[in-house]
Amino acid sequence: MTYYTSTIGFTQNIGQAGNHTGGISVFVNAEDSKTPLDTLMNRINKRINNLNQGKIAEDLYVGGFNRFGKEIEIGLSSSNDKNLMSARDLVKKELNAMNGVINVKDNLPPGRNEIQLKMKPQAEQFGISKGAVLTQIRQGFFGQEAQRVIIGTDEIKIWVRYPIEDRNSTYDLFEMKIKNAQGMRIPLREICEYTMGRAPESLKRRNGQRIVKIDAETIDPEEVATINTVIFDSIIPKSTSLFPDVEALKLGQFERSQKTGNSMQYVTIVLIFLMFVILMLHFNSLSQAFLIMLVIPSGIAGSILGHGLVGIPVSILSVFGMIALIGVLVNDAIVFLDRYNGLLISGKSTRDAAIAAASSRFRPILLTSLTTVAGLLPMISEKSMQAQFLIPMATSIAFGVLFGTIFILFFYPSAILLWNDRVRLGRLILTGKRITDLEAEPVFKLKKNTEHEA
C-alpha cells in the first residue's frame, strides 16, 4: 500500500452523499505485488462483511475504478415507476444469488431521512391545499425575505422565520399553525399525517423515461462475458415477462464491446473484400485469391490457441491483434504462391512446383516469422500494469504468425494440390472433358491468352 485517504459525506462508487456515508481510497503499487488486485479486493470484501460493523452497513462497496466501464451494468427504463422499482428489486435479487457476482448496487440509493406529509380529508374542509402547507412550512422553518434595507452602500436582506426554539424538532413542526384563506389557524397535525422515509437523491431519465442503472462486479474478471450472457439470456427475460412495460438496456463493458464488435465486423468485412479484389486483380485468378485467403482461419485458430497457452481470455484487444495478423499471413502466402507460379512457368509439374516452392521459401518465411515472434515475446512476458493492455494483441499476432507459418510451409502445398484436383474434377463434371493438372492452373491460362494476343 502506498497511501490512503478517507472521506466523510460522499461516496463516489455508491453514489450517495450525506453524513451517513463515507469512504476510504487505498492506493496500491500493484506492479510490485505478487497478489492480483482482484484477489486482494475479494479478500478485503470478505473480511469487512465478517465484521460486526460491516454486517450493519446498509450498503457496502469494495472495488476499483474501471476505465472500460462497469463489468456488469444493466439499464431498466419505464414510464411506470412502480413496475420499474419492482423490476429493479427482482434483478438485484437475482444478481445477488449468482455465484461470482459481488458489489450489486443501483444508481438510486436512498438519500437522507425526510418527513413525508400526507393530507388528511379534513384539510379540504378548511380549504387548505398541499401547496399552501408546504409554502408555510418553508416560510416558518427556512424563512422568507420580508424586506430589503439600504445601509450606506450595502443592501441588506431581512428574512423572517420562527425562533430556533420553535423549529428544532418534529413536535414543533406538527404544532405549528397553518393559516387558511379565511384567517383560521389550524394545527398541522389536524390536517396532515406524516411518515419518516428516505427518498432517492436524484432521478435519472433517458429519452424522457425514468431509468435505473444496476451494476455489479465479478470475482473472476475472465468470467465477465459468460456472466453477462447468462444475465441477458435468463434474468432479463424473466423480468420483462413479469413487467412488460420495463425495457432492459445493455450498458457498461457489454455495451461497449458490442458497439466495438459491430464496428470492427463491418470494417473487417470491407478490408477482406478489398484485399480479395486486389489479390484477384494481381494474380488474374479468383481461385488463387481464395487460396491466399485460406491462411487466415489457420492464423486466427493459432491466436485463440495461443491465448489458452498464455492463460489469458480472448478479448476485444485480442481481435485488434487478429486484424493486424491478417496482413502478415497474406504476405507470406503471396510470396509462396508467386514462387509456385514461377516454377510452373519454368516447366515443373504442379507437385514438383509445390514442393520446390516450400523448400525455396522455407528459410525466408521461417526467419521473418521467428523474428516477429521473438520481438513480441518480451511484451507477452511483461508484468507491468501498462503492458497488460498490449499483451492480448501481442499474443494474437505472435501465435497467429507462428501457427500460420507452420500451415503455409507444411500444409499449404497440399492445399494447392487439392485445389488443383477440385478444378479438374469440376471441369470434368461440367464439360465432360479431362484436363491436365497444368491446364487447371490460372497462370497457364494467362500465359496462353498473352501468347494468343501476341
C-alpha positions in Angstrom: 0.0 0.0 0.0 1.4 3.4 -1.0 -1.1 5.7 0.9 -4.8 6.1 1.6 -7.3 8.9 2.0 -10.7 8.9 3.8 -13.8 11.0 3.1 -16.9 11.6 5.1 -20.1 12.8 3.5 -19.7 11.4 0.0 -19.1 8.0 -1.7 -18.3 8.1 -5.4 -18.8 4.4 -6.2 -22.1 4.1 -4.3 -23.3 7.5 -5.4 -24.5 8.8 -2.0 -23.9 12.0 -0.2 -24.6 13.0 3.4 -23.3 12.4 6.9 -24.4 8.8 6.7 -21.8 7.9 4.1 -18.0 7.7 3.9 -15.2 6.0 2.0 -11.6 5.1 2.1 -9.4 5.2 -1.1 -6.3 3.0 -0.9 -3.5 3.4 -3.4 -1.6 0.2 -4.1 1.6 -0.4 -6.1 0.2 -3.4 -8.0 3.3 -3.9 -10.2 5.4 -5.0 -7.2 2.7 -7.1 -5.6 2.5 -10.8 -6.1 -1.2 -10.7 -5.3 -3.5 -9.6 -8.1 -5.7 -6.7 -7.4 -9.0 -8.6 -7.9 -7.8 -11.2 -5.4 -6.9 -8.5 -2.9 -10.3 -6.8 -3.2 -12.1 -10.1 -2.8 -10.2 -10.8 0.4 -11.0 -7.3 1.8 -14.6 -7.7 0.9 -14.9 -11.0 2.8 -13.2 -9.6 5.9 -15.3 -6.5 6.0 -18.5 -8.5 5.6 -17.5 -10.7 8.5 -17.1 -7.7 10.9 -20.0 -6.6 13.0 -19.7 -3.1 11.6 -19.8 -4.5 8.1 -22.9 -6.5 8.8 -24.9 -3.5 9.9 -23.9 -1.3 7.0 -26.8 -0.7 4.7 -24.6 -0.5 1.6 -21.0 -1.6 1.1 -18.7 -1.4 -1.9 -15.2 -2.7 -2.3 -13.7 -2.2 -5.7 -11.7 0.0 -8.0 -12.1 2.3 -11.0 -12.5 0.6 -14.4 -11.7 2.8 -17.4 -13.6 0.4 -19.7 -16.9 0.7 -17.9 -18.7 -1.5 -15.3 -18.2 -5.2 -15.8 -21.9 -5.8 -15.3 -24.3 -2.9 -15.9 -28.0 -3.1 -16.8 -30.4 -0.2 -17.5 -34.1 -0.5 -16.7 -36.4 2.1 -18.3 -40.1 2.5 -17.9 -42.8 5.2 -17.6 -44.4 3.1 -14.8 -42.4 3.9 -11.6 -44.0 1.1 -9.6 -43.1 -1.6 -12.1 -39.7 -0.1 -12.6 -38.9 -0.4 -8.9 -40.2 -3.9 -8.8 -38.1 -4.9 -11.8 -35.1 -3.3 -10.2 -35.6 -5.3 -6.9 -36.0 -8.5 -8.9 -32.9 -8.1 -11.0 -30.8 -7.1 -7.9 -32.1 -10.2 -6.1 -31.2 -12.5 -9.0 -27.7 -10.9 -9.3 -27.0 -11.3 -5.6 -27.9 -15.0 -5.9 -25.4 -15.6 -8.7 -22.1 -17.2 -8.0 -19.1 -15.0 -8.7 -21.1 -11.7 -8.6 -20.3 -9.0 -6.0 -21.0 -5.3 -5.2 -24.5 -5.3 -6.6 -26.0 -1.8 -6.4 -28.0 0.7 -8.4 -27.9 4.5 -9.1 -31.0 5.2 -6.9 -29.6 4.8 -3.4 -31.7 6.0 -0.5 -31.0 9.6 0.4 -31.2 11.4 3.7 -34.1 11.0 6.1 -37.0 13.2 5.4 -40.5 13.8 6.7 -43.2 12.8 4.1 -46.5 14.5 4.6 -49.9 13.2 3.5 -53.0 15.4 3.6 -56.0 14.3 5.6 -59.6 14.6 4.3 -60.2 17.3 6.9 -57.8 19.7 5.0 -60.4 20.1 2.3 -63.0 21.3 4.8 -60.6 24.1 5.9 -59.8 24.9 2.3 -56.1 24.2 2.6 -54.1 22.7 -0.2 -50.8 20.8 -0.1 -49.0 23.7 -1.8 -50.2 26.1 0.9 -49.0 23.8 3.6 -45.5 23.3 2.1 -45.2 27.1 1.5 -46.0 28.0 5.1 -43.7 25.3 6.5 -40.8 26.6 4.4 -41.6 30.2 5.4 -41.6 29.2 9.1 -38.6 26.9 9.3 -36.3 28.0 6.4 -37.5 31.6 6.3 -38.7 34.2 3.7 -37.4 37.5 2.6 -39.6 40.2 4.2 -37.7 43.4 3.3 -34.5 44.9 1.9 -32.8 47.8 3.6 -30.1 50.1 2.3 -27.5 50.8 4.8 -24.8 53.1 3.4 -23.8 51.5 0.1 -24.9 48.0 1.1 -28.3 46.3 0.5 -29.3 44.2 3.5 -31.9 41.4 3.1 -34.2 40.8 6.1 -35.5 37.3 6.5 -38.3 36.2 8.9 -38.7 32.7 10.4 -39.6 31.0 13.7 -37.1 31.4 16.5 -34.7 28.5 16.9 -36.5 27.1 20.0 -39.7 26.7 17.9 -38.1 24.9 14.9 -35.7 22.3 16.2 -38.0 19.2 16.5 -40.8 17.3 14.8 -43.0 18.3 17.7 -42.5 21.9 16.8 -43.4 21.1 13.2 -46.7 19.5 13.9 -47.7 22.0 16.5 -47.3 24.9 14.1 -50.4 26.7 12.9 -51.4 26.7 9.2 -53.4 29.7 8.1 -56.2 29.3 5.5 -57.8 31.9 3.3 -60.4 32.9 6.0 -57.6 33.6 8.5 -58.2 30.5 10.6 -55.1 29.0 12.2 -55.2 25.1 12.2 -52.5 22.9 13.8 -50.6 20.9 11.2 -51.3 17.6 13.0 -55.1 18.1 12.3 -54.8 18.3 8.6 -51.7 16.2 7.8 -50.2 12.8 8.8 -46.6 12.1 8.4 -44.1 9.3 8.0 -40.3 9.2 8.1 -38.6 7.9 5.0 -35.7 8.2 2.6 -36.3 9.3 -1.0 -33.8 9.0 -3.8 -31.3 11.8 -4.1 -31.8 12.2 -7.9 -33.9 10.8 -10.7 -32.2 9.8 -13.9 -34.0 9.9 -17.3 -33.2 8.6 -20.8 -35.3 9.7 -23.8 -37.9 11.2 -21.5 -38.4 8.0 -19.4 -37.1 7.2 -16.0 -34.1 4.9 -16.0 -32.4 2.9 -13.2 -28.9 1.5 -13.7 -27.9 -1.6 -11.9 -24.2 -2.6 -11.8 -22.1 -5.3 -10.3 -18.6 -6.8 -10.5 -17.3 -10.3 -10.8 -14.8 -12.2 -8.6 -13.1 -13.6 -11.7 -12.6 -10.9 -14.5 -12.3 -13.7 -17.0 -16.0 -14.7 -16.4 -17.4 -11.2 -17.3 -18.6 -12.2 -20.8 -20.1 -15.5 -19.6 -22.0 -13.9 -16.7 -23.3 -11.1 -18.9 -24.6 -13.7 -21.4 -26.4 -15.6 -18.6 -27.9 -12.4 -17.3 -29.4 -11.3 -20.6 -30.4 -14.9 -21.5 -32.2 -15.8 -18.3 -32.6 -13.0 -15.7 -33.7 -10.2 -18.1 -36.3 -12.3 -19.9 -37.8 -13.3 -16.5 -38.0 -9.6 -15.5 -39.5 -8.4 -18.8 -42.1 -11.2 -18.8 -43.3 -10.1 -15.3 -43.1 -6.4 -16.2 -43.7 -6.0 -19.9 -43.5 -2.2 -19.8 -40.0 -2.3 -18.4 -37.3 -2.1 -21.1 -33.8 -3.6 -20.4 -30.7 -2.0 -21.8 -27.2 -3.3 -22.2 -24.7 -0.9 -20.6 -21.1 -0.9 -19.3 -18.5 -3.2 -20.8 -21.1 -5.3 -22.6 -22.5 -2.3 -24.5 -19.0 -1.0 -25.4 -17.9 -4.5 -26.5 -20.9 -4.9 -28.7 -20.5 -1.4 -30.3 -16.8 -2.0 -31.0 -17.5 -5.5 -32.2 -20.2 -4.4 -34.7 -18.0 -1.6 -36.0 -15.0 -3.9 -36.3 -17.1 -6.6 -38.0 -18.1 -4.1 -40.7 -14.6 -2.8 -41.2 -13.1 -6.3 -41.3 -15.5 -7.4 -44.0 -14.7 -4.4 -46.1 -11.0 -4.9 -45.5 -11.0 -8.6 -46.5 -13.2 -7.8 -49.6 -10.8 -5.1 -50.8 -7.8 -7.4 -50.1 -9.5 -10.2 -52.1 -10.2 -7.9 -55.0 -6.6 -6.7 -55.1 -5.2 -10.2 -55.0 -7.6 -11.3 -57.7 -6.5 -8.5 -60.0 -2.9 -9.2 -59.2 -3.0 -12.9 -60.0 -5.8 -12.6 -62.6 -7.5 -15.5 -60.8 -10.4 -15.9 -58.4 -9.2 -19.3 -57.3 -5.7 -18.2 -56.3 -7.0 -15.2 -54.4 -9.2 -17.7 -52.5 -6.1 -19.9 -51.8 -4.3 -17.0 -50.3 -7.2 -16.2 -48.0 -7.1 -19.8 -46.8 -4.3 -19.0 -44.4 -6.4 -16.5 -42.4 -8.5 -19.2 -40.5 -5.3 -21.1 -39.5 -3.8 -17.9 -38.1 -6.9 -17.0 -36.1 -7.1 -20.5 -34.7 -3.5 -20.2 -33.7 -4.2 -16.9 -32.0 -7.0 -18.4 -29.9 -4.9 -21.4 -29.0 -2.1 -19.0 -28.0 -4.4 -17.3 -25.6 -5.0 -20.6 -23.9 -1.3 -21.3 -23.7 -0.5 -17.9 -22.2 -3.5 -18.2 -19.8 -5.5 -15.0 -20.8 -9.0 -14.7 -22.2 -9.8 -13.7 -25.7 -10.9 -10.0 -25.6 -11.7 -7.2 -27.9 -8.0 -6.2 -27.7 -7.2 -9.7 -29.0 -9.4 -9.1 -32.0 -7.4 -5.9 -32.8 -4.3 -8.2 -33.0 -6.1 -10.7 -35.2 -7.0 -8.0 -37.7 -3.3 -6.9 -37.9 -2.4 -10.6 -38.2 -4.3 -10.9 -41.5 -1.9 -8.7 -43.4 1.2 -10.6 -42.1 -0.2 -14.0 -43.1 -1.4 -12.9 -46.5 2.1 -11.5 -47.3 3.7 -14.9 -46.6 1.0 -16.7 -48.7 1.6 -14.2 -51.6 5.4 -14.9 -51.5 4.7 -18.7 -51.6 2.1 -18.6 -54.3 4.1 -16.3 -56.5 7.1 -18.6 -56.3 4.8 -21.6 -57.1 3.6 -19.9 -60.3 7.1 -19.0 -61.4 8.2 -22.7 -61.0 5.2 -23.8 -63.1 6.2 -21.4 -65.9 9.7 -22.7 -65.8 8.5 -26.2 -66.7 7.9 -28.0 -63.4 4.8 -30.1 -62.7 2.3 -29.0 -60.1 3.6 -31.5 -57.5 7.2 -30.6 -58.0 6.5 -26.9 -58.1 4.6 -27.1 -54.8 7.4 -29.0 -53.0 10.1 -26.8 -54.6 8.2 -23.6 -53.5 8.0 -24.8 -49.9 11.8 -25.7 -50.0 12.9 -22.4 -51.6 10.7 -20.2 -49.4 11.2 -22.2 -46.2 14.1 -20.1 -44.9 12.8 -16.5 -45.6 9.3 -17.3 -44.4 10.5 -19.1 -41.3 13.1 -16.4 -40.4 10.7 -13.5 -40.8 8.1 -15.3 -38.7 10.6 -16.2 -35.9 11.9 -12.7 -35.7 8.4 -11.4 -35.4 7.5 -13.8 -32.6 10.9 -13.2 -30.9 10.2 -9.4 -30.9 6.8 -9.9 -29.3 7.8 -12.3 -26.6 9.2 -9.7 -24.2 5.9 -7.8 -24.4 3.9 -11.0 -23.7 6.0 -11.9 -20.7 5.9 -8.3 -19.3 4.2 -8.0 -15.9 3.8 -4.2 -15.6 0.3 -2.7 -15.5 0.9 -0.6 -18.6 1.7 -3.7 -20.7 -1.5 -5.6 -19.7 -3.5 -3.8 -22.4 -1.0 -4.8 -25.2 -0.4 -8.4 -24.2 -3.7 -9.7 -25.9 -2.7 -8.0 -29.2 0.8 -9.3 -29.0 -0.4 -12.8 -28.2 -2.7 -12.8 -31.2 0.0 -11.7 -33.6 2.8 -13.9 -32.2 0.9 -17.2 -32.1 -1.1 -16.4 -35.2 2.1 -15.8 -37.2 3.7 -19.0 -35.6 0.8 -21.3 -36.4 0.1 -19.6 -39.8 3.8 -20.1 -40.8 3.5 -23.8 -39.9 0.4 -24.1 -42.1 2.0 -22.3 -45.0 5.2 -24.3 -45.0 3.8 -27.8 -44.3 0.2 -27.8 -45.3 -0.2 -25.1 -47.9 1.4 -27.2 -50.7 -1.2 -29.9 -50.1 -3.9 -27.3 -50.2 -2.7 -26.1 -53.5 -2.7 -29.6 -55.0 -6.1 -30.4 -53.5 -7.5 -27.2 -55.1 -6.0 -28.2 -58.5 -7.7 -31.6 -58.2 -11.0 -29.8 -57.4 -10.7 -27.6 -60.5 -10.0 -30.6 -62.8 -12.9 -32.6 -61.3 -15.3 -29.6 -61.7 -14.2 -29.2 -65.3 -14.9 -32.9 -65.9 -18.3 -32.8 -64.4 -19.4 -29.6 -66.2 -17.9 -30.3 -69.7 -17.1 -34.0 -69.7 -13.5 -33.1 -70.7 -10.4 -34.2 -68.9 -7.7 -31.6 -68.5 -4.2 -31.9 -67.2 -3.0 -30.5 -63.9 -1.1 -27.7 -65.6 -4.1 -26.7 -67.7 -6.0 -26.2 -64.4 -3.6 -23.6 -63.2 -4.6 -20.0 -63.8 -1.0 -18.9 -64.6 -1.1 -21.1 -67.8 -4.4 -19.7 -68.9 -3.0 -16.2 -68.6 0.1 -17.3 -70.5 -2.0 -18.8 -73.4 -4.1 -15.6 -73.6 -0.9 -13.5 -73.8 0.6 -15.6 -76.5 -2.6 -15.6 -78.4 -2.8 -11.8 -78.3 0.8 -11.5 -79.4 
